[in-house]
């Protein structure tokens, strides 16, 4: 399992490598500074090294923010409604927190796949994600590279000396942010000689053609799968006066298109509805760029007016280097906000267009039969955000529980009457429970390999135990209850009205207890969990008293063999109902975090 310690080891190796590189190549750097010729090897080394530090810092910052903000993301995304504006705000907020629109779009694809979000809702969130990702550009536009190593030092200190996981992850986030700015500084320094290198300046003039800039940025972003990184590099080039504002805007437009690659990759192999979400993302970004393509000069004039001006004493390239970074960041924000305002009223029309381009075909009977054995909510795209992944596990666990609820609901019609035709249905449903149990536990194993905070790790353990409890209940019904149904049929046992009412009453109470346990586990509702525990006296003591009452009756009254067989069967049924309740009670204790909420060995 990845942990903060793993990141420390990676960081130490990186720092050692950088230190070694500086030690070996520092004389060559010093020599080249006095020469007008460019040492391409040294420049390439610095550019690639700076880019590596920048990208690693972005990854480190995003990973730590996903861990820190995971629970809030889960609460926000679970409360999504059909309100498009709420979807935009949600998408912008989540993306601003995790600093990655790719993360948000992958999550949206997962939600659409699971049927938790329709396409119209997904489009609103995707619009918002594009706004949220502009926060990264605004951050990197600040000229605070001289404080980068201070952030690295403070972040590393928090990771080393932090007493709890939260402080360590905040340190990791600060460390990542420091590395982002440090990487920008390294790249910026490496590019300085290019300011007077005419062939490169001639090459950059081709960027004045917006189409060229858009295509180059789209390809680069698709390769590294981070529009934030592309925008950051563009701002670095602008800081050195190598990119004009119109060219920078075109490159930012291209980054918006390139970032769709992540969503497209996330949709590969997924149901058609996931492909629809990825297609909606692509269409929105492409149409937005097409609309603005002819207005780049006007957008440039607007952000010049909007952004702060440089000192009047600066001219030429120096003025461009001072003003362009903030102007590009503002252009990126204005572009995405304006597109959202423009396209939001047409979200329904966009959804219909996407549904025509990527139609969803109806499943055949055989496909539906196979689908019921497959997990519906578990998506590997969620694994990098463990709290969200566990939220999906809760839903899948509830789905597994619903199948067991159906089995439990069939007990009176199957067991109390000895209807063997329904036994095969119960066994088929238990196979479905077993399949989901295996899929959930395999997924939880993947989650446990991620970097988990203590609360998230405890939740994963709790869900593992819960699925075992549910699977045990399914086995009790499939193995023991069906055996009692066969006994009832073979021996032609019937219950009198009084005993049948007693069985139906306690079956109903156990059924209610299990249903409450499922509500408690899906929504983490302590009240529902406590309700399960409060039913113990009524269920356990009630059934025990009924058995004792019948035993006294048989001791003092003459009974037939048929009546004795009915009493024995009734006692066995109630014993199994008590076992089902005990497993339900353990689930309630898990939600309440009480002792005794541990799984027994699987019944076989």
Helices and strands as residue ranges (DSSP letters): H 4-33, H 40-78, H 84-98, H 101-113, H 119-132, H 134-140, G 145-147, H 148-161, H 165-191, G 192-196, H 198-205, G 206-208, H 210-224, H 227-239, H 245-258, H 260-267, H 272-293, H 296-306, H 316-344, H 347-357, H 365-371, G 380-382, H 386-409, H 411-411, I 412-416, H 421-448, H 454-475, I 476-481, H 482-490, H 497-523, H 526-534, H 536-536, I 537-541, H 542-556, H 561-592
